């Protein structure tokens, strides 16, 4: 399974890079996971969130291969338990496509781009800061993929 996480953001704090790196090492046993940082639209005194989301959507379109299964993280997306997320990854794996997991910018993701994605998933109904989303996603990918492999990292209950 090949997964690429596309993240629209600025520079992350060191603790985020260290945490994601730790899970990245662990994930190698189960899947090829790559993290790609994409630039945010330049914010200034002029402009507005809708305009910035459109610019970021164009960046996403230009960087994510068309044949990828696009899974967008969005608070309005479908919520999964860890095991249901693992089973969803296993189902997607049956499709001969790479998986692109998308973390939008600070103003969210353009509505048209949302419709272009095959699926939207919520990590929680809570809103998390962008750096924490990366860490949570890295951990949940590891938990889900290790569960699929029968590793005892995930415990129900």
N, C-alpha and C positions, 0 to 999 in steps of 0.2 A: 504494500500500500504506500502510495506517495501522497503526502499532504504538504501543501504550502500554505502558510499563514501569511496573509497580506494585511499589513497594519498601516493605517494612515495616521501618522503621528509625528511629533517632534522627538528630540533626543530623550531617551529614557534614563531614569536614575540608575546608578550602578547596581543597587540591590535587585532591580528588576532584571537586568541583564544576567546577573549571577544566578538568580532563581530559575530563569528560563533556561540558562545554560546547563544547570544541574538536571533539569527534567529532559533536556535535549539529549544528554548523555544516556539517560535511562531509556529514552524512546528508541534509540538505535536498535535495541533488541527486537522491536516489534514493527517498526515502520520507518520510512525515510520521511523525516519532517524537516522542512526548511522554513525559515522566518525571513520575510521580505518587508523591509520598511519602505513606505512610500511617503513622499512629502505632502504635507498639508497645503491647501491653497493659502496663499499669502493673505493674511488678515490685515486690515488697515481701517482708517477712519471712514473710508467710503466702502461700499459693498455691504452685503448682507448674507445671512446663513444660507439661503437658498442658492445664491450665486456660488458660494464656496463649496456647497455640496455638489453642484453640477460640475465644477472644475475637478473635484476629487473623483467623481464618477468617471470622468473622461480618463483620468490617470489609471483608475482601476481597469477600465476597458482596455486600455493600451498595454497593460502589464500582465493581465491574467489571460492565459491561453483560452481561446473560445471553447475548446473541447473539454475544459475542466468542469467538474461538478461544483457549482458555486454555493457554498453554505455561508450565509451572512449572519453574523451575530447582531441581534436586534432585540431590544426589550419587548417588542411586540411579537417576537417569533415564538415558535413552539417550545415549551419547556419539557425537558427530559429528566428522568432519573439517570443515575450513572449507568446502570445496566441497560436502560433503554437507549441511551446515547451510544453505548458500545454496540448494541444490536443494530442501530441505525448506521454506524460506521461500517459494520460488517455487510449490511445490505448495499450500501454505496460501493463498497469494494467489489461487489459482484458485477457492477457496471464497469466496463473497461475505460475508466476515466480517472485522471488525477483529481484529487480533492483540493479545492481552494477554499480556505476558511478566511472570511473577511471581517476585519475589525475596522469599522468606519472611523471617521475623524471626530473631533470634539462636537461638531454640530449634527452628527448623525450621517445618514446616507440618503442620497437623492432618491425620491419615490420611484422614478422611472428605473433606476438601477436596481432597486429592491425587486421590482417585477421581473427583471432579467435573471435574477438568482433562482436556482432550483429550489432552495429551501432557506427559511429563516429560523434561527434558533435563539432562544433566550437563555443566558447562563443563570438568570434569576429575575424575579420581578423587581429586585433592588437595582439601583443604578450604581455602578462601580466606576472609580476613576480609571482612565485608560491604562496606566501602568499595572494596576491590579488585575485588569481583565487578562492581560498577557500571562500573568502568573497563574491565575485560576484556570485559564484555557490549557496551559502547558501541563498543569497537574491533572486536569480532567482527561486530557488526551492520554497521558500515561496511565491513569487509573483505568480508563475504558479499554485501552489496547492490552494492558497486562491482564485484565479480567478475561478478555477474549482468548488470551493465550493460556488461561488456567493458572496464572500466577496468583498467589494469595494476598497481594497488596490490598485489593478491595475486599472489604468484609461487609456483608449485609447486616443490618440490624442496628 
